Amino acid sequence: MKFLHTSDWHLGRHFHNVSLLDDQRQVLNQLIDYITLHPVDALLIAGDIYDRSVPPTTAIELLDDVLTRICQQLHTPVIMIPGNHDGAKRLGFAAQHMQSSGLHIISDFTQMLQPVVLSSEQAGEVAFYGMPYSDPEQVRDAFKNKVSTHDQAHQFLCQQIVDTFNPAQRHVLLSHCFVDGASTSDSERPLSIGGADCVNHQHFLPFDYVALGHLHQPQYKGQEYIRYSGSLMKYSFSEQYHKKGMTLVELNQEGFVSAQPIPLTAPHDMRIIEGELETLLALGQQDPHADDYLLVRLMDKHAILDPMEKLRRVYPNVLHLEKPGMLMDSEQPMGRARLARGELDMFRDFFLEAKQEPLTELQTQAISQVIQSLKNQESN
C-alpha cells in the first residue's frame, strides 16, 4: 500500500501582511498532479489544515476545491485530523456524511477509536487511526483521568488505540504534536510554555507508521516510521533551507517498507540575503529569482535614506529589513566612541544620501552650531 503523508497546509496564512493563498493553490495543484500521474491509496493530512480556527472564506473555498478534485475526481480517500491552528468542531462539521465521498475527518475522541480501514493486495487491511490535537485538559475532561502534560495525554491516548488493535491489520496513526528532541522553526505556534508540550516517541512504537504534524521541517524521531512530513511550503525565513514537500509511504503485510520525500515548489521562495546596498542592487538586476520573498540584512555602516524603496525596485517582495551594519563593532571602544560623537556624522550621512552631495564647510559649521545650541538647551 502506498499513501501520501502531508501536514501543516496553513491555508489562509499571511506572511508580513502578504497573502500566501495563491502560492498555496499552486503547490496544492502540484500535489493533485502527482496523484493524477502516480495514484496512491490515500492522502493523509496530519493537522493545521487552516492557519486559524476561523479561516477566511477564500481558504475554505480552496480546500473545498482541492478535496473535490482528490476525493471525487481522482477517487482517492483523504484522512485528516485537526491541529492546534484548526477549530476541531468547525473542521469536523458533517464529517459522517462526507465519509461516503472518501473524506474522513477524525475530529473527536469517539472517532479516534474507529479506524478508517483500507485494503490493498500488498499490505492487506490497514487501519488508519486519527488522534485529534488535544490539550491535556481536554483529555482529562473526556476520560476523567489525571493526565497533566502532553506526554501523559499521548501515552494514555495511544494505549486506548492500541487496545483496539486487530492483529490481522497494519496500523497507522495520525497525530499533531511536538516529539521531544525534534527540530523547530519560527513559524510554529508553541503548544505550551516551559517544555510541557514534549511527547516521547516511544508511545508510538506499536504502530507501523506514525504520520506526524506540527513541525515544519521533514524529519523522523526514534524510528524511521515515526515521521514529520513538514509543511507544504515555507512559512518563515528560518525555513529558508528546508526541503518542502510531502512523504510517499509504502507498507506491506510485514509493516513499514519506506518513506520517500516528494518535493513541492512554491512560486516564491523565502530567502535571506545580506550585503551592502549598492552590491545588493547590482545583484538584484541579475537575479533570476528576484520575485522571492526576502529578508534583507544591510551591512552598510552609514545611514541610508529609504533603503526599502531602493531595494524594491529590483527585489519587489522585500518583506523585512534589518540593519546589523549600523550596530557592527558597537561593543568595541572605537565603536562606542563613534556612537558617542555621532550627531554631526549621522547628519552628514543623511545629507549625502538625500542630496547626493557632501556638506560644505559653511553648512558643517551651521549644523555644528545648531547641535551645540540644542545640547546647551538640554543642559539648562
Salt bridges, closest charged atoms under 4 A:
ASP8 OD2 - HIS10 NE2 3.37
ASP8 OD2 - HIS216 NE2 3.35
ASP22 OD1 - ARG25 NH1 2.90
ASP23 OD2 - HIS268 ND1 2.93
ASP48 OD2 - HIS10 NE2 3.59
ASP48 OD2 - HIS176 NE2 3.29
ASP51 OD1 - HIS10 ND1 2.93
ASP51 OD1 - ARG13 NH1 2.79
ASP51 OD1 - HIS85 ND1 3.71
ASP65 OD2 - ARG69 NH1 3.45
ASP135 OD1 - HIS150 NE2 3.72
ASP141 OD1 - LYS144 NZ 3.82
ASP151 OD1 - HIS203 NE2 2.76
ASP208 OD1 - ARG170 NH1 3.09
ASP208 OD2 - HIS171 ND1 3.86
GLU224 OE2 - ARG227 NH2 3.62
GLU239 OE2 - HIS216 ND1 3.29
GLU239 OE1 - LYS244 NZ 2.72
ASP269 OD1 - LYS234 NZ 2.70
ASP287 OD2 - ARG271 NH2 3.01
ASP292 OD2 - ARG271 NE 2.87
GLU309 OE2 - ARG313 NH2 3.56
GLU322 OE1 - ARG297 NE 2.92
GLU322 OE2 - HIS320 NE2 3.85
ASP329 OD2 - LYS301 NZ 3.88
GLU343 OE2 - LYS375 NZ 3.79
ASP345 OD2 - ARG341 NH1 2.10
ASP345 OD1 - ARG348 NH1 3.06
GLU353 OE2 - LYS310 NZ 3.47
